[in-house]
Each structure stands twice: as structure tokens, then as C-alpha cells.
Amino acid sequence: MSARKTSLTDKQSKNGTSKYVLERCASINEYYDIAFKVMLLGDSAVGKTCILVRFKDGAFLGGNFIATVGIDFRNKVVDVDNLKVKLQIWDTAGQERFRSVTHAYYRDAQALLLLYDITSKPSFDNIRAWLTEIHEYAQKDVVIMLLGNKADMAAERVVKTEDGERLAKEYGVPFMETSAKTGVNVELAFLAIAKELKHRATQQPNEPKFQIHDYIESQKQKTGCCGM
Ligand SMILES: Nc1nc2c(ncn2[C@@H]2O[C@H](COP(=O)(O)OP(=O)(O)OP(=O)(O)O)[C@@H](O)[C@H]2O)c(=O)[nH]1
């Protein structure tokens, strides 16, 4: 196991998770108003760890692929409408043999980022099975987002953007293509999730509902997406 991919014990995970924590954290490094648990899911090697590292550290983990063992998490605090939102992001192992470990964590997650690799048809075909699993183990109102990762690998692409869009539409979930290598859409994916969760948790009765699909489209247009 690599140093960057450590597995956690059940005890640690229980201490580390919380649902809609509305508190001011005293730690200087980790000041936040509200916290949410987000999980990264998808087949092995689709780029879950790399997406997390890109978002957290702004770097790309190239080189040899080392599969995640078990489950690991990292925190990042983002600003959403003047609130500090802490995302506790759980990076799961995509390999089948760790599935029973990760199932136990689904129910605490408020959002799930489900990844496939645009250069791997099997990883895309398995998305339906992942969604079945999600419906079995996750909370009913969990926020789901579909991400087609490795969008920088245009020459090796085997899954069309339209196929990803169609599948996402069928399941009523937002979709975008990302690249952990170039960083395209990585920040946007997490920010959209943070905004959706923050709005759900603090929504006033007379406030208009946050529309995650509209937000993503407007942000893509602003950044002139998708320059992959
Ligand atoms: N070109 C390119 N390579 C990527 C991208 N994201 C990940 N990779 C590469 O794909 C391989 C797998 O990435 P990981 O992030 O370790 O995959 P994972 O989904 O965490 O895999 P498991 O831990 O087994 O579940 C690594 O060699 C990465 O360098 C990307 O956006 N573009």
C-alpha cells in the first residue's frame, strides 16, 4: 500500500463522520460553519484518488497506478455564499474485493461523485451497477453527480460525451467531463456539490431552490468550458 492510500479502521471512520454538523470548529486550520460527507465511487483506476488530490492540492498524481486499499478521506473547506463549508471527501477502493468495506460508508454520505473513465468502456458500462448499489446502500436523498474522467485523453476516448450526458439524464443526475491531469471541471464539480448541500441544509421556505444543473451550465459557459 502506498503512503497516499492508507486504509482506515472502523473506529477512525466513526469518529470522523458526522451528519449536517452545524458547528464552529475551533481549529485554526479547519475553521468551518457546516460540514458534509462526500464519497468518490467508480471502478478501479478511473481516477478517484487523482480527482481528490487535484481538488485538495491542485496537483496531478501521474506515474505508476497504485490501487486504493479500503477507504481514506481528506477534508477541504470551501466558501459558499459567505459560509465555510467543509467537505469531508472519502476516497473508496474501486476494486471488487473492497466493496463490502465501502458499502458500510454509503449511508453517512450526503453526496456521491460517481466516476467512469472516458477511455474505458467497461467503467462506463458499470455505472448502472454502481447506481443500483447506490440505491441499495445510500440515503434516499443523496446528491449524485456523474463524472467522465480523463477528458484530456482525447485520442484514447471510447465513451462519447453524449453517451455520458444521456445516461445522466436517464437517472436525473448532473454530469460533466473532468480531467485530474489538467484540472478541468474538478473544482466546479466539488463546488456545485457544496452549493447544493449548503442550500439543502439552510434553505428558507421563501427561498428559491438551488438548481444544480443550471449552476453547472452557467459556470461552464463562464469558463468557456470544455477546453480539455
Ligand atoms: N491522463 C489522465 N490520467 C489520469 C487521470 N486521472 C487519473 N489518471 C491516471 O489513472 C490511474 C488511476 O488513477 P487513480 O486515481 O489511482 O484511480 P482510482 O479510481 O483511485 O483507483 P482505485 O484506487 O483502484 O479505486 C493513475 O495512473 C492516474 O495517474 C486523468 O484525468 N487523466
The ligand as an SDF file (V2000), in Angstrom:
LIG
                    3D

 32 34  0  0  0  0  0  0  0  0999 V2000
   -4.4210   11.1860  -18.3260 N   0  0  0  0  0  0  0  0  0  0  0  0
   -5.0690   11.0780  -17.1610 C   0  0  0  0  0  0  0  0  0  0  0  0
   -4.7240   10.0960  -16.3000 N   0  0  0  0  0  0  0  0  0  0  0  0
   -5.4220   10.0270  -15.1250 C   0  0  0  0  0  0  0  0  0  0  0  0
   -6.4650   10.9300  -14.7990 C   0  0  0  0  0  0  0  0  0  0  0  0
   -6.9500   10.5960  -13.5880 N   0  0  0  0  0  0  0  0  0  0  0  0
   -6.2480    9.5260  -13.1790 C   0  0  0  0  0  0  0  0  0  0  0  0
   -5.3260    9.1740  -14.0940 N   0  0  0  0  0  0  0  0  0  0  0  0
   -4.3880    8.0330  -14.0250 C   0  0  0  0  0  0  0  0  0  0  0  0
   -5.1940    6.8590  -13.8950 O   0  0  0  0  0  0  0  0  0  0  0  0
   -4.5950    5.9420  -12.9840 C   0  0  0  0  0  0  0  0  0  0  0  0
   -5.5820    5.5920  -11.8780 C   0  0  0  0  0  0  0  0  0  0  0  0
   -5.8380    6.7380  -11.0790 O   0  0  0  0  0  0  0  0  0  0  0  0
   -6.3310    6.6250   -9.5560 P   0  0  0  0  0  0  0  0  0  0  0  0
   -6.7750    7.9870   -9.1490 O   0  0  0  0  0  0  0  0  0  0  0  0
   -5.3210    5.9790   -8.7070 O   0  0  0  0  0  0  0  0  0  0  0  0
   -7.5880    5.6430   -9.7370 O   0  0  0  0  0  0  0  0  0  0  0  0
   -8.6720    5.1870   -8.6360 P   0  0  0  0  0  0  0  0  0  0  0  0
  -10.0250    5.3420   -9.2440 O   0  0  0  0  0  0  0  0  0  0  0  0
   -8.4450    5.8980   -7.3440 O   0  0  0  0  0  0  0  0  0  0  0  0
   -8.3730    3.6310   -8.4990 O   0  0  0  0  0  0  0  0  0  0  0  0
   -8.6590    2.6670   -7.2220 P   0  0  0  0  0  0  0  0  0  0  0  0
   -7.8790    3.2150   -6.0950 O   0  0  0  0  0  0  0  0  0  0  0  0
   -8.2030    1.2910   -7.6010 O   0  0  0  0  0  0  0  0  0  0  0  0
  -10.1420    2.6760   -6.9940 O   0  0  0  0  0  0  0  0  0  0  0  0
   -3.3140    6.5970  -12.4910 C   0  0  0  0  0  0  0  0  0  0  0  0
   -2.2230    6.0860  -13.2370 O   0  0  0  0  0  0  0  0  0  0  0  0
   -3.5040    8.0760  -12.7750 C   0  0  0  0  0  0  0  0  0  0  0  0
   -2.3010    8.7680  -12.9990 O   0  0  0  0  0  0  0  0  0  0  0  0
   -6.7910   11.9650  -15.7500 C   0  0  0  0  0  0  0  0  0  0  0  0
   -7.6820   12.7930  -15.5770 O   0  0  0  0  0  0  0  0  0  0  0  0
   -6.0500   11.9800  -16.9100 N   0  0  0  0  0  0  0  0  0  0  0  0
  1  2  1  0
  2  3  2  0
  2 32  1  0
  3  4  1  0
  4  5  2  0
  4  8  1  0
  5  6  1  0
  5 30  1  0
  6  7  2  0
  7  8  1  0
  8  9  1  0
  9 10  1  0
  9 28  1  0
 10 11  1  0
 11 12  1  0
 11 26  1  0
 12 13  1  0
 13 14  1  0
 14 15  2  0
 14 16  1  0
 14 17  1  0
 17 18  1  0
 18 19  2  0
 18 20  1  0
 18 21  1  0
 21 22  1  0
 22 23  2  0
 22 24  1  0
 22 25  1  0
 26 27  1  0
 26 28  1  0
 28 29  1  0
 30 31  2  0
 30 32  1  0
M  END
$$$$
